[in-house]
Amino acid sequence: SFVKTIDADQVDRAMVASINSIGHLMGLRTVAECVENPDVLAALATIGVDLAQGFGLARPMPLETCLQELTARGVVHREQPRGA
């Protein structure tokens, strides 16, 4: 993956920046996968990538656990299921 090494490899960084630019020219939002450390996340922010995912942000977890954590942080406001 180009993303994993953009903090140390200028060619990979240029590839990610180019792909991001093309995506934005097409009117798309861009997503970077394999974000595994803060330096890569910072480089992506500098490039202007819209979204990021990876072990450096959060490990995979059950959806219910994820929703509980996001609700506790005030990021997600959960509605009661219909009929509850």
N, C-alpha and C positions, 0 to 999 in steps of 0.2 A: 504494500500500500504506500502511495506517495505521502499520505498524511503522517504516518508514524515517524518520519524522519525529517519533516520540514524545518525543525529547529536546528538541524545540523547539516542538511544537504541542500545546497542552493538550487540544484537542478530539480529536486522534488518540490521545493518551495515554488519555483517558477511554474512547474506543471500545475500545482494546486491553484496558484494565482490565475493562470490562464484559463483553467476549467471554470473557476469561479466567475471570471470576467465574461466568458461566453454564456454561462448560465444566466447571469444578470442581463446581458444583452438580449437574451431570448425571453426575458420577463419571468424567469424562474427564481425560486429561492434555492439556495445551495445548502447541502448537508455534508459535513465531514464525518466520516466514520473512523474508528480506531484511534480516538483521542485518548492517549494513555498518560499524559503528564501535563503539568501547568505550562511548560514552555511551548508545547505544541498548541495548546489552547490559546495562548497569548499570540502566537504567530498567526493562527487562524483569524483571531479578532482583528489583527493588523491588516490582514489581507481583505477582510470584509465578508467572510463566510457567514451565512445566516444562522445555521444550526449546527450543533455538534453532538456526537454521541460516542461513548466508549468507556472502557474500564476506569479511565482517569476521572471520569465524571460520576459514574455510579456503576456498581456491579449489577448484573441481571438479578432480578428479584421477582417474587410473585406480584401480580398486578395489585392485589389487595394491600400488600405491604407498601408498594409504591404510592398508592392513593392515600394511605394513612400518613405516610411521611410528608407528602405534598400538602395534605390537608392541615397537618400540624404546623407546617411552615406558612400557611395562609396562601399558598400558591394555587391550590384547588379548593373550590367550594362545592362540596358534594350535595347533590339533591337526593331526596328520598326516592327509592324506586316506586313506580306507579303501583298503587294498590297496597302500599305499606302503611 
